[in-house]
Amino acid sequence: MSKTYRAAVCTDLTGPQAMEIQERTAPPLELGQVRIALKAAGLNFPDLLMTYGKYQFRPDPPFVPGLDAAGEISEVAPDVSRWKIGDRVMAGSKGGTFAEQMVVPAEACSTLPPALSYEEGACWQTAANTAWHALVEQGKVIAGETVLILGASGGVGMAAIKLSKNIGAIVIGTGSTEQKRQIILEAGADHALDPADPDLADKVKSITNGVGAEAVYDPVGGDLATKATRSIAHGGRYLIIGFASGDIPSFPANHILIKTYTVIGVRAGATPRRVPEIAARQKQALIDLAERGAMRPHISHRFALEEIEDALLALEKREVVGRAVLLMD
């Protein structure tokens, strides 16, 4: 085990330019923990927000961002029997994955199946958790229903496309450029629309023979949310994933009343932590999906650890389609 390791550290809440590569001392393991030699870490939009102090989880600097990673077990605590040195794993954490190694509780790891590479495994968990919790646990989406996925070219959007198709739903995705819309279709969506189109709601209704979308999956927020509510079916479900636009929308209560739809907040990490039976159900479902290679992430950008500022800026500039990944080797 290396006594020191490199990590990308956020030194101030001023955005990507506050990231520095620092040498850190490896902490000793406590009971119940494992050490992972990381091969790759996925970048998520919350990582960018955290560097500005704008995410729900707001660590004080200095801190190491990063929610998803994949690598090999390099050390196990004496009381851990499930894992052994050399095991390929995926791991999730509330920060810490933008580094060459990390220490996590043994239960925070899951087996990286042969169907996924280290890069794919590092980009899989947060988006897959979010999509499953939103569409299955909260949204109750079933085969034959139509799902409108806003921001469909992003990481959680792409995961939602693939899970919706796995369920048997009809998928309409939105993407801001022709290239993004083409990739959305290649990912499995049945239709791809421009979110800036003033006739977006009418086009969704046309596709659905006037019914509208039974579920709207929204990681974007802002003005697009208002436009999307006009395309929702009577009795539909509006799933609030996040606010990548930077603007938090207001939902008109009279419109909700008239169309009898439900607005649902999705906390894919927090809710399972509070409700053990949901956590167990979600974990098993995701293990099954990973083993089948379902929801394989689309990775458009790859960066070395020392390119962390460029990586976060690519997220900020909306250059990433699907996912971006940091490579440690």
DRENKOLMAR-524495 format. One record per residue: y, x, z of N, C-alpha, C, O in turn; residue in one letter. Coordinates in pm, whole numbers, padded with zeros to 5 digits, always signed. Atoms other than C-alpha are relative to their C-alpha. Layout:
<recs>
YXZYXZYXZYXZA;...
</recs>
This chain:
<recs>
-00119+00084+00000+00000+00000+00000+00124+00087+00000+00136+00180+00080M;-00126-00073+00004+00342+00130-00095+00085-00035+00120+00093-00152+00158S;-00084+00024-00118+00574+00170+00205+00137-00053-00038+00206-00113+00045K;-00126+00055+00048+00877+00082-00006-00023-00070-00134-00123-00046-00202T;+00011+00073+00127+00934-00145-00303+00139-00038-00046+00233-00043+00033Y;-00129+00043+00055+01214-00254-00534+00009-00152+00001-00089-00223-00021R;-00025+00144+00001+01368-00598-00507+00138-00027-00058+00229+00055-00046A;-00130+00044+00050+01651-00784-00678+00066-00083+00110+00017-00190+00146A;-00064+00057-00119+01891-00874-00398+00134-00064-00036+00216-00002-00104V;-00130+00066+00015+02176-01126-00402+00087+00044+00117+00057+00013+00233C;-00084-00058-00105+02454-00954-00209+00123-00084+00035+00190-00058+00134T;-00118+00085-00023+02723-01224-00234-00020-00129-00079-00094-00131-00177D;+00017+00129+00068+02750-01590-00338+00101-00016-00112+00178-00113-00116L;-00094+00001+00113+02944-01511-00655-00072-00005-00133-00010+00017-00237T;+00073+00014+00125+02670-01558-00913-00082+00122-00038-00101+00212+00043G;+00091-00106+00044+02446-01327-01119+00053+00142+00015-00025+00235+00036P;-00056-00135-00011+02688-01032-01104-00016+00057+00141+00006+00177+00161Q;+00019-00047-00138+02616-01010-00728-00142+00051+00023-00176+00088+00136A;+00138-00048-00015+02253-00909-00793-00005+00152-00007+00059+00213-00093M;+00019-00144-00002+02152-00552-00708-00149+00032+00018-00221-00040+00087E;+00135-00048-00023+01823-00365-00731+00005+00095+00120+00076+00196+00117I;+00000-00080-00122+01752-00223-00385-00142+00042+00036-00239-00025+00002Q;+00128-00047-00055+01473-00022-00225-00014-00059+00139+00076-00046+00222E;+00022+00064-00128+01324-00210+00068-00125+00054+00067-00217+00102+00000R;+00117-00043-00077+01078-00120+00343-00099-00115+00008-00063-00227+00044T;+00103+00103-00003+00751-00310+00322-00029-00041+00144-00059+00046+00226A;+00030+00043-00137+00700-00522+00636-00150-00001+00027-00228-00022-00066P;+00143+00011-00032+00366-00511+00819-00045-00145-00008+00034-00238+00009P;+00054+00136+00004+00137-00810+00781-00015-00056+00140-00048+00015+00235L;+00032+00074-00120+00116-01070+01053-00128-00079-00026-00173-00090-00141E;+00122+00078+00016-00192-01283+01116+00024-00115-00097+00129-00180-00096L;-00008+00111+00095-00260-01533+00840+00073+00033-00129+00089-00055-00214G;-00079-00036+00117-00065-01339+00578-00077+00088-00097-00177+00151-00062Q;+00050-00092+00103-00142-01157+00254+00120+00067-00067+00231+00013-00068V;-00101-00069+00080+00053-00904+00052-00042-00007-00146-00159+00012-00179R;+00027+00011+00144+00080-00950-00325+00077+00107-00075+00198+00120-00058I;-00068-00088+00096+00155-00679-00578+00035-00086-00120-00051-00125-00198A;-00043+00097+00101+00362-00891-00811-00001+00060-00140+00039+00175-00161L;-00002-00038+00141+00316-00871-01186+00114-00069-00076+00170-00013-00170K;-00103+00078+00069+00564-01140-01288+00058-00103+00095-00009-00148+00188A;-00066+00105-00078+00814-01385-01140+00072-00092-00097+00142-00046-00187A;-00068+00097+00084+00938-01703-01302+00141-00026+00049+00168-00024+00169G;-00137+00036-00036+01307-01788-01312+00016-00151-00010-00026-00213-00108L;-00027+00143-00003+01411-02140-01217+00150-00022+00016+00220+00064+00069N;-00143+00027-00013+01752-02305-01233+00048+00007+00145+00160+00052+00168F;-00044-00017-00139+01764-02324-00851+00028+00145+00039+00112+00170+00125P;-00028-00142-00029+01752-01942-00846+00144+00033-00035+00213+00101+00041D;-00139-00021+00041+02080-01937-01037+00095-00069+00097+00194-00009+00141L;-00087+00072-00093+02233-02204-00813+00010+00070+00135+00116+00071+00197L;-00002-00068-00130+02134-02008-00503+00094+00119+00002+00152+00151+00106M;-00092-00115+00002+02337-01707-00619+00145-00044+00013+00233+00039+00038T;-00135+00056-00021+02643-01936-00601+00008-00078+00132+00115-00129+00167Y;+00002+00081-00122+02538-02104-00275+00008-00148-00027+00058-00223+00056G;-00015+00140+00041+02511-02436-00460-00132-00078+00000-00137-00191-00048K;+00128+00070-00004+02144-02523-00403-00020-00061+00138+00045-00020+00235Y;+00026+00065-00129+02006-02750-00127-00042+00102+00106+00002+00095+00221Q;+00039-00110-00088+01839-02443+00029+00101+00111-00022+00111+00166-00132F;-00115-00090+00016+02131-02207+00095-00014+00122+00092+00047+00126+00199R;+00012-00120-00083+02026-01865+00230+00128+00082-00001+00203+00082-00099P;-00116-00087-00008+02296-01627+00346-00034+00137-00058-00145+00186-00037D;+00024-00134+00052+02331-01294+00162-00011+00101+00116+00048+00079+00222P;+00078-00030+00120+02168-01055+00138-00136-00070+00003-00198-00083+00109P;+00132+00062+00009+01855-01232+00016-00058+00026-00138+00014+00055-00234F;+00073-00017+00126+01593-01201-00256-00035-00139-00052-00114-00209+00011V;+00036+00132+00054+01578-01514-00477-00141+00000-00057-00213+00099-00051P;+00128+00010+00069+01272-01639-00657-00095-00095+00069-00121-00083+00189G;+00088+00104-00054+01036-01934-00609-00144+00014-00045-00235-00031+00025L;+00134-00006+00061+00735-01854-00831-00037+00143-00034+00049+00222-00074D;+00046-00134+00039+00525-01543-00887-00150-00001-00024-00221-00095+00014A;+00143-00022+00018+00186-01416-00992-00028+00149+00012+00055+00232-00024A;+00035-00140-00017+00006-01094-00914-00139+00015+00059-00222-00074+00049G;+00129-00030-00060-00286-00934-00731+00016+00021+00150+00112+00083+00195E;+00002-00024-00144-00368-00939-00361-00020+00151+00023-00114+00211-00029I;+00011-00144-00028-00308-00585-00231-00033+00029+00146-00070+00142+00180S;+00032-00018-00142-00361-00638+00145-00019-00137+00062+00050-00232+00026E;+00023+00126-00071-00497-00911+00371+00000+00025+00151-00046+00130+00197V;+00005-00010-00146-00452-00972+00744-00145-00013+00046-00228-00070-00024A;+00140+00000-00048-00768-00931+00956-00063-00138+00012-00185-00151+00002P;+00056+00134-00019-00806-01307+01008-00008-00081-00129-00048-00197-00126D;+00005+00070+00128-00783-01399+00639-00131+00030-00071-00161+00146-00101V;+00129-00019+00066-01120-01455+00475-00002-00055-00141-00091-00022-00220S;+00003+00065+00131-01029-01660+00170+00029+00098-00114-00026+00084-00223R;-00044-00090+00105-00869-01374-00025-00048+00141+00025-00067+00183+00140W;+00037-00141-00012-00975-01018-00098+00090+00082-00093+00151+00028-00185K;-00084-00088+00081-00795-00719-00247-00045-00007-00147-00164+00003-00177I;+00028+00008+00144-00773-00751-00626-00004-00140-00055-00004-00158-00177G;+00000+00139+00048-00779-01132-00642+00129-00030-00077+00238+00009-00034D;-00115+00045+00079-00548-01276-00910+00051-00132+00057-00026-00228+00070R;-00052+00120-00063-00317-01533-00756+00136-00040-00056+00208+00041-00113V;-00136+00052+00015-00014-01754-00810+00051-00028+00140-00028-00062+00229M;-00055+00025-00133+00222-01793-00516+00137-00065-00012+00213-00037-00105A;-00131+00061-00007+00519-02006-00426+00065+00034+00133-00003+00048+00234G;-00072-00037-00121+00787-01922-00173+00145-00047-00011+00197-00061-00122S;-00143+00035+00002+01139-02028-00073+00081+00129-00004+00150+00164+00092K;-00068-00128+00017+01277-01701-00207-00096+00116+00018-00200+00103+00083G;+00076-00123-00021+01141-01348-00229-00084+00047-00116-00144+00154-00107G;+00091-00040+00108+00959-01338-00563+00061+00099-00099-00011+00154-00181T;-00062-00096+00091+01214-01121-00747-00014+00141+00058+00084+00204+00096F;+00030-00128-00065+01047-00806-00617-00135+00051-00048-00212-00022-00110A;+00126-00060+00042+00758-00569-00676-00116-00042+00090-00232-00033+00051E;+00104+00052-00089+00569-00709-00377+00062-00105+00092+00183-00111+00110Q;-00048+00098-00097+00591-00994-00130-00112-00034+00096-00230-00019+00065M;+00094+00042-00103+00424-01116+00188+00016-00150+00019+00127-00200+00037V;-00003+00146-00015+00330-01484+00217-00119-00043+00085-00217+00031+00098V;+00119+00056-00065+00098-01703+00426-00113-00015-00102-00089-00045-00218P;+00115+00005+00092-00251-01702+00277-00008-00133-00074-00049-00137-00189A;+00010+00132+00063-00229-02076+00208+00107-00023-00106+00101-00122-00178E;-00102+00014+00105+00078-02022-00012-00050+00049-00135+00019+00035-00236A;+00058-00053+00125-00149-01864-00274-00102-00098-00056-00165-00174+00017C;+00109+00070+00068-00374-02029-00528-00054+00092-00108+00016+00179-00158S;+00064-00086+00099-00617-01873-00771+00070-00012-00136+00095-00123-00183T;-00050+00000+00138-00467-01772-01105-00121-00013-00091-00199+00082-00103L;+00120+00020+00080-00726-01919-01342+00001+00086-00126+00108+00126-00173P;+00007-00080+00123-00849-01724-01645+00079-00060-00115+00120+00012-00206P;-00071+00066+00109-00676-01982-01866+00147+00040-00007+00211+00020-00110A;-00142-00034-00004-00332-01850-01760+00018+00151+00019-00055+00214+00096L;-00037-00140-00020-00180-01502-01793+00087+00012+00125+00127-00089+00183S;-00091-00019-00113+00028-01347-01514+00136-00062-00030+00195-00127+00056Y;-00130+00057+00039+00343-01447-01705-00002-00152+00012+00090-00212+00068E;+00010+00145-00004+00226-01807-01741-00017-00050+00143+00042-00150+00182E;+00019+00039-00140+00109-01824-01381+00128+00007+00079+00152-00075+00168G;-00127-00015-00071+00448-01702-01262+00100-00109-00036+00196-00132+00037A;-00092+00105+00046+00618-01983-01455-00057-00140+00019+00000-00237-00029C;+00075+00125+00001+00375-02257-01369+00029-00091+00118+00049-00211+00100W;+00013+00085-00118+00395-02377-01011+00118-00094+00026+00098-00214+00043Q;-00113+00085-00035+00748-02504-00946+00018-00113-00101+00035-00228-00062T;-00017+00103+00102+00778-02686-01278-00115-00100+00002-00093-00220-00011A;+00116+00090-00003+00424-02826-01256+00004-00091+00123-00024-00210+00113A;-00014+00080-00122+00478-02940-00894+00104-00110-00020+00081-00226+00016N;-00108+00096+00019+00804-03108-00990-00043-00113-00093-00022-00230-00063T;+00042+00102+00097+00659-03286-01293-00106-00092+00060-00097-00214+00045A;+00107+00084-00056+00347-03405-01111+00054-00093+00108+00024-00212+00108W;-00051+00081-00110+00531-03524-00802+00090-00113-00053+00084-00226-00005H;-00091+00100+00056+00794-03704-01009-00076-00108-00077-00059-00227-00051A;+00060+00095+00093+00576-03865-01273-00119-00076+00060-00138-00194+00032L;+00122+00062-00054+00256-03934-01079+00024-00060+00137+00002-00179+00159V;-00013+00045-00139+00339-03956-00710+00114-00100+00017+00097-00203+00083E;-00117+00085-00019+00685-04110-00732+00018-00102-00114+00047-00219-00088Q;-00027+00087+00114+00712-04255-01082-00112-00091-00040-00090-00190-00110G;+00116+00085+00031+00360-04400-01109-00014-00027-00151-00049-00137-00192K;+00009+00015+00145+00363-04340-01486-00145-00017-00041-00233+00054+00009V;+00136+00025+00048+00057-04475-01664-00004+00011-00152+00100+00012-00218I;+00020-00010+00145-00086-04446-02015+00065-00120-00070+00056-00234-00025A;-00062+00103+00080+00106-04639-02277+00146-00024+00031+00217-00083-00050G;-00142+00013-00033+00441-04631-02096+00081+00106-00074+00027+00208-00118E;-00090-00095+00063+00742-04456-02246+00081+00073+00106+00139+00010+00195T;-00077-00084-00091+00904-04167-02058+00111+00067-00079+00086+00134-00179V;-00115-00071+00057+01254-04048-02148+00026+00122+00086+00056+00109+00205L;-00015-00125-00073+01283-03682-02047+00131+00066-00042+00143+00113-00155I;-00127-00065+00026+01637-03548-02025-00015+00150+00024-00093+00192+00110L;+00014-00144-00015+01683-03173-02061-00142+00046-00027-00194+00132+00043G;+00142-00023+00024+01338-03161-02214-00034+00142-00043-00150+00182-00039A;+00028-00137+00041+01377-02803-02340+00002+00098+00116-00028+00216+00099S;+00002-00086-00117+01412-02667-01986-00140+00011+00059-00234-00053+00011G;+00132-00024-00059+01128-02551-01764-00064-00125+00056-00179-00155+00025G;+00058+00120-00058+01079-02872-01566-00012-00110-00105-00099-00197-00094V;+00010+00096+00109+01142-03074-01881-00125+00021-00083-00196-00074-00115G;+00121-00033+00077+00870-02894-02076-00126-00039+00076-00221-00092+00018M;+00116+00037-00081+00626-02942-01788-00019-00151+00001-00132-00201-00003A;+00007+00145+00000+00711-03312-01783-00053-00054-00133-00129-00152-00135A;+00055+00041+00130+00642-03344-02156-00152+00010+00002-00222-00084-00034I;+00144-00025+00009+00298-03193-02121-00079-00086+00097-00189-00132+00064K;+00071+00085-00094+00202-03388-01810+00004-00146-00046-00096-00217-00034L;-00009+00138+00051+00328-03716-01961-00103-00024-00110-00168-00129-00112S;+00099+00015+00106+00112-03659-02268-00142+00006+00056-00231-00062+00006K;+00131-00007-00066-00181-03564-02042-00036-00136+00060-00152-00176+00060N;+00021+00133-00056-00137-03904-01874-00028-00103-00110-00099-00201-00088I;+00015+00095+00110-00122-04078-02212+00125-00080-00027+00120-00186-00090G;-00126+00069+00021+00244-04177-02210+00060+00037-00136+00021+00136-00198A;-00081-00030+00118+00481-04190-02508+00124+00074+00049+00190+00029+00143I;-00106-00086-00051+00744-03918-02471+00117+00008-00097+00099+00037-00215V;-00125-00024+00071+01107-03913-02586+00073+00110+00077+00105+00091+00194I;-00070-00109-00065+01277-03582-02508+00138+00020-00058+00160-00011-00175G;-00133-00032+00052+01641-03478-02538+00020+00150-00002-00021+00222+00089T;-00032-00141+00014+01758-03139-02661+00131+00015-00075+00157-00059-00170G;-00137-00008+00049+02109-03020-02743+00016+00066-00136+00124+00058-00195S;-00008-00063+00132+02029-02825-03063-00122-00038-00082-00223-00084-00029T;+00113+00030+00088+01805-02872-03364-00120+00087+00036-00234+00041+00033E;+00109-00089-00039+01602-02567-03256-00070-00051+00125-00193-00052+00131Q;+00060+00051-00124+01549-02710-02907-00079-00128-00027-00187-00147+00029K;+00072+00125+00030+01449-03048-03048-00130+00028-00073-00229-00041-00052R;+00124-00037+00069+01195-02882-03274-00104+00052+00098-00222+00018+00088Q;+00092-00053-00102+01043-02696-02979-00051-00112+00090-00167-00110+00132I;+00041+00116-00079+01036-03021-02779-00113-00075-00071-00210-00116-00007I;+00105+00065+00077+00831-03179-03057-00127+00084-00002-00238+00031+00011L;+00117-00089-00001+00603-02875-03074-00071+00000+00134-00192+00024+00141E;+00060+00006-00134+00547-02908-02699-00079-00128+00022-00153-00140+00120A;+00081+00121-00009+00401-03253-02759+00077-00130+00005+00017-00237+00002G;-00078+00124-00004+00690-03501-02742-00018-00078-00130-00035-00020-00237A;+00013+00085+00118+00664-03796-02978+00132-00013-00075+00133-00034-00197D;-00133+00011+00060+01040-03808-03041+00093+00097+00072+00076+00125+00190H;-00101-00088-00059+01333-03571-02983+00137-00046-00046+00162-00059-00166A;-00133+00052+00029+01693-03693-02962+00109+00093+00053+00086+00172+00144L;-00116-00079-00043+02036-03534-02925+00066-00072+00118+00105-00188+00104D;-00061+00068-00114+02176-03609-02576+00147-00035-00021+00199-00124+00045P;-00141+00028+00027+02531-03603-02719+00019-00119-00094+00132-00162-00117A;-00008+00112+00094+02451-03885-02962+00054-00124+00073-00008-00169+00170D;-00052+00119-00067+02670-04186-02866-00094-00120-00009-00082-00214+00069P;+00097+00109+00018+02386-04410-02988-00134+00031+00065-00235-00029+00028D;+00125-00041-00062+02124-04246-02765-00077-00120+00056-00196-00135+00028L;+00069+00114-00062+02045-04564-02570-00057-00094-00107-00169-00142-00093A;+00049+00088+00106+02016-04772-02889-00120+00059-00070-00212-00013-00109D;+00114-00064+00067+01781-04516-03043-00125-00006+00086-00235-00025+00035K;+00115+00014-00090+01557-04520-02735-00054-00142-00007-00176-00162-00011V;+00045+00139+00008+01547-04899-02752-00066-00030-00134-00161-00109-00141K;+00062+00020+00132+01469-04886-03124-00142+00057-00001-00234-00007-00053S;+00133-00063-00005+01178-04648-03064-00098-00085+00080-00216-00091+00048I;+00086+00078-00090+01046-04878-02789+00000-00149-00033-00037-00231+00051T;-00001+00141+00043+01089-05203-02987+00082-00087+00095+00046-00201+00125N;-00091+00076-00082+01375-05310-02764-00029-00001+00148+00050-00054+00226G;+00041+00004-00141+01193-05257-02435+00078+00100+00085+00120+00067+00195V;-00059-00108-00078+01348-04930-02324-00107+00088+00063-00226+00059+00051G;+00094-00094-00062+01189-04641-02133-00037-00049+00140+00050-00080+00221A;+00044+00043-00134+00978-04740-01833+00034+00103+00107+00052+00067+00224E;-00037-00105-00096+01059-04406-01668+00098+00095-00066+00082+00132-00182A;-00096-00102+00043+01355-04170-01703-00011+00117+00097+00001+00100+00218V;+00019-00123-00078+01302-03811-01583+00126+00083-00020+00151+00134-00130Y;-00134-00057+00016+01643-03656-01512+00025+00123+00088+00054+00109+00206D;-00041-00121-00072+01696-03292-01410+00142+00043-00033+00185+00151+00008P;-00130-00038+00056+02043-03293-01573+00116-00059+00078+00207+00014+00119V;-00111+00067-00067+02269-03551-01407+00121-00012-00090+00108-00013-00212G;-00123+00008+00076+02633-03581-01513+00011-00127-00083-00051-00229-00052G;-00024+00117+00085+02750-03819-01786-00126-00048-00071-00139-00166-00103D;+00123+00038+00069+02408-03812-01950-00080-00102+00082-00150-00185+00025L;+00072+00094-00085+02267-04002-01652+00045-00143-00026-00037-00234-00036A;-00053+00134+00028+02495-04298-01717-00050-00052-00134-00088-00168-00148T;+00049+00037+00132+02397-04299-02082-00149-00037+00005-00194-00131-00060K;+00144+00023-00008+02028-04282-01990-00034-00131+00070-00133-00195+00035A;+00031+00127-00067+02044-04581-01754+00009-00117-00097-00056-00219-00076T;-00011+00109+00098+02144-04793-02055-00125-00011-00087-00142-00110-00160R;+00122+00002+00081+01812-04707-02216-00124-00034+00083-00235-00037+00029S;+00115+00024-00087+01590-04791-01917-00049-00144-00015+00029-00235-00038I;+00059+00132+00010+01351-05085-01929+00026-00081+00127+00050-00023+00234A;-00006+00085-00119+01378-05383-01694-00116+00037+00092-00231+00047+00049H;+00103-00038-00095+01190-05287-01380-00043+00145-00010-00145+00184+00047G;+00035-00140+00019+01189-04920-01482+00027+00086+00122+00075+00037+00225G;-00019-00095-00110+01204-04609-01262+00086+00115-00052+00055+00177-00153R;-00089-00111+00035+01488-04357-01276-00025+00111+00101+00002+00095+00220Y;+00044-00110-00086+01366-04022-01137+00104+00110+00001+00126+00177-00100L;-00104-00103-00014+01639-03790-01008-00067+00131+00042-00116+00144+00154I;+00063-00130-00025+01510-03432-01032+00103+00102+00048+00074+00181+00138I;-00103-00097-00035+01835-03236-01007+00124-00020-00085+00137-00120-00156G;-00130+00014+00065+02180-03173-01148+00037+00128-00074+00135+00195-00040F;-00023-00124+00075+02160-02888-01398+00136+00002-00068+00189+00109-00098A;-00132+00006+00063+02485-03010-01555+00110+00046+00096+00220+00080+00053S;-00101-00033-00101+02666-02931-01230+00075-00120+00052+00155-00108+00145G;-00069+00122-00041+02787-03290-01197-00099-00102+00056-00201-00131-00006D;+00086+00101-00063+02633-03545-00962+00047-00138-00044+00162-00175-00021I;-00041+00130+00053+02633-03891-01123+00007-00107+00109-00053-00093+00216P;-00002+00120-00083+02716-04225-00960-00068-00111-00078-00040-00131-00196S;+00074+00105+00067+02485-04514-01039+00061-00136+00036+00075-00167+00154F;-00062+00130-00027+02645-04860-01077-00100-00099+00060-00201-00133-00002P;+00093+00090-00070+02481-05094-00827-00021-00130-00075-00131-00185-00073A;+00016+00127+00072+02549-05402-01042-00097+00014-00117-00171-00079-00149N;+00092-00022+00112+02361-05247-01336-00143+00010+00051-00236-00041-00012H;+00134-00010-00060+02066-05159-01111-00051-00140+00035-00168-00171+00014I;+00038+00137-00035+02065-05519-00989-00041-00080-00123-00144-00147-00123L;+00025+00082+00119+02080-05674-01334-00130+00042-00069-00207-00043-00113I;+00120-00048+00072+01807-05454-01484-00117+00025+00094-00226+00063+00050K;+00106-00011-00102+01605-05439-01159-00079+00130-00007-00200+00132+00016T;+00071-00128+00000+01525-05071-01197+00017+00070+00134+00105+00036+00213Y;+00002-00073-00126+01454-04831-00913+00048+00142-00023+00003+00209-00116T;-00046-00140+00004+01640-04503-00857-00074+00077+00109-00066+00042+00227V;+00088-00072-00092+01407-04249-00697+00040+00147+00006+00046+00215-00096I;-00026-00142-00019+01499-03911-00553-00132+00076+00011-00222+00035+00084G;+00124-00078+00004+01232-03646-00619+00020+00133+00071+00099+00216+00026V;+00000-00128-00071+01181-03364-00366-00144+00051-00002-00221+00027+00092R;+00139-00039+00022+00863-03203-00496-00051+00100+00102-00172+00111+00122A;+00044-00094-00103+00858-02937-00225+00009-00061+00138-00084-00049+00218G;-00024+00050-00136+01004-03113+00078-00093-00115+00037-00144-00118+00149A;+00081+00117-00034+00808-03439+00059-00144+00037+00035-00194-00010+00137T;+00136-00038-00038+00460-03280+00054-00006+00076+00134-00105+00066+00206P;+00001-00070-00129+00560-03059+00349+00003-00100+00117-00050-00072+00224R;-00009+00100-00106+00635-03375+00549-00122-00093+00004-00153-00151+00108R;+00111+00096+00010+00334-03577+00430-00126+00076-00044-00144+00099-00163V;+00116-00084+00033+00005-03378+00446-00092-00058-00106-00146+00017-00187P;+00092+00057+00099-00198-03626+00241+00055+00013-00141-00022+00030-00236E;-00060-00023+00131+00050-03597-00047-00018+00146-00040-00050+00175-00155I;+00016-00143+00028+00036-03217-00021-00141+00030-00049-00159+00104-00146A;+00139-00025+00039-00345-03218-00041-00030-00056-00138-00095+00008-00220A;+00024+00065+00130-00351-03461-00333+00068+00077-00113+00010+00098-00219R;-00078-00072+00101-00081-03270-00522-00062+00135-00029-00073+00175-00145Q;+00059-00132+00020-00243-02931-00466-00128-00006-00082-00148+00076-00172K;+00125+00010+00073-00583-03045-00591+00024-00039-00146-00042+00013-00236Q;-00032+00041+00137-00432-03215-00897+00050+00118-00081+00013+00134-00197A;-00055-00114+00072-00243-02899-00990-00104+00108-00024-00102+00174-00128L;+00109-00095+00021-00547-02678-00939-00083-00042-00121-00117+00040-00206I;+00080+00052+00113-00741-02901-01181+00074+00021-00132+00014+00062-00231D;-00078-00017+00122-00459-02891-01437+00007+00147-00041-00005+00179-00159L;-00009-00143+00030-00423-02511-01411-00132+00052-00055-00132+00131-00150A;+00131-00048+00046-00796-02454-01455-00028-00043-00143-00100+00025-00216E;+00017+00049+00138-00784-02659-01776+00102+00059-00096+00095+00035-00216R;-00104-00057+00085-00483-02464-01903+00101-00104-00045+00175-00081-00141G;-00097+00104+00034-00283-02787-01913+00139+00043+00043+00155+00125+00134A;-00140-00029-00033+00097-02770-01903+00031+00149-00012+00113+00202+00063M;-00027-00142+00022+00089-02413-02031+00148+00019-00032+00198-00043-00126R;-00145-00010+00019+00454-02299-02006+00038+00069-00131-00030+00160-00177P;-00061-00067+00115+00662-02209-02309+00099+00101+00055+00193+00064+00126H;-00086-00107-00052+00828-01872-02234+00082+00056-00115+00029+00115-00209I;-00087-00047+00109+01129-01787-02449+00063+00136+00028+00102+00206-00066S;-00068-00125-00035+01270-01487-02257-00081+00078+00103-00135+00021+00198H;+00066-00090-00094+01116-01187-02081+00096+00113+00035+00160+00170-00053R;-00093-00101-00048+01315-00941-01869-00070+00094+00098-00162+00053+00168F;+00043-00091-00106+01245-00630-01662+00075-00034+00127+00180-00098+00122A;-00062+00032-00128+01329-00655-01292+00146+00045+00004+00232-00027+00054L;-00137-00051-00004+01639-00438-01337+00096-00076-00092+00216-00053-00089E;-00084+00084+00087+01766-00687-01598+00026-00137+00061+00055-00233-00011E;-00010+00129-00067+01793-00963-01338+00134-00069-00029+00136-00191-00045I;-00129+00064+00029+02166-01021-01402-00002-00066-00137+00043-00179-00152E;+00010+00056+00135+02102-01072-01774-00090-00124-00001-00063-00222-00071D;+00093+00112-00004+01811-01302-01692+00066-00126+00055+00051-00235-00002A;-00068+00115-00058+02018-01529-01470+00113-00051-00089+00137-00171-00097L;-00106+00041+00092+02304-01529-01719-00058-00078-00118+00005-00170-00169L;+00065+00074+00108+02061-01644-01989-00027-00144+00042-00013-00236-00039A;+00016+00136-00052+01981-01943-01768+00134-00072+00001+00144-00188-00040L;-00132+00062-00015+02349-02008-01704+00058-00040-00135+00125-00142-00146E;-00053+00028+00133+02434-01997-02075-00088-00096-00080-00060-00123-00197K;+00092+00095+00065+02149-02240-02157-00071+00063-00120-00103-00006-00216R;+00069-00068+00109+01985-01979-02380-00151-00013+00011-00223+00000-00088E;+00145+00006-00024+01640-02023-02224-00055-00134-00046-00002-00239-00013V;+00073+00121+00040+01405-02271-02386-00136+00006+00068-00214+00097+00043V;+00119-00008-00081+01122-02354-02152+00025+00087+00121+00098+00048+00212G;-00010-00084-00118+01096-02065-01911+00038+00142-00037+00016+00187-00150R;-00025-00144+00007+01216-01707-01855-00079+00064+00112-00105+00002+00215A;+00085-00067-00098+01013-01449-01667+00048+00142+00022+00094+00209-00071V;-00023-00140-00034+01073-01120-01485-00132+00072+00003-00229+00022+00061L;+00121-00082+00002+00814-00849-01545+00020+00122+00088+00121+00191+00079L;-00016-00107-00098+00752-00594-01271-00048+00136-00051-00008+00239+00003M;+00054-00127+00052+00567-00330-01475+00077+00043-00125+00047+00148-00183D;
</recs>
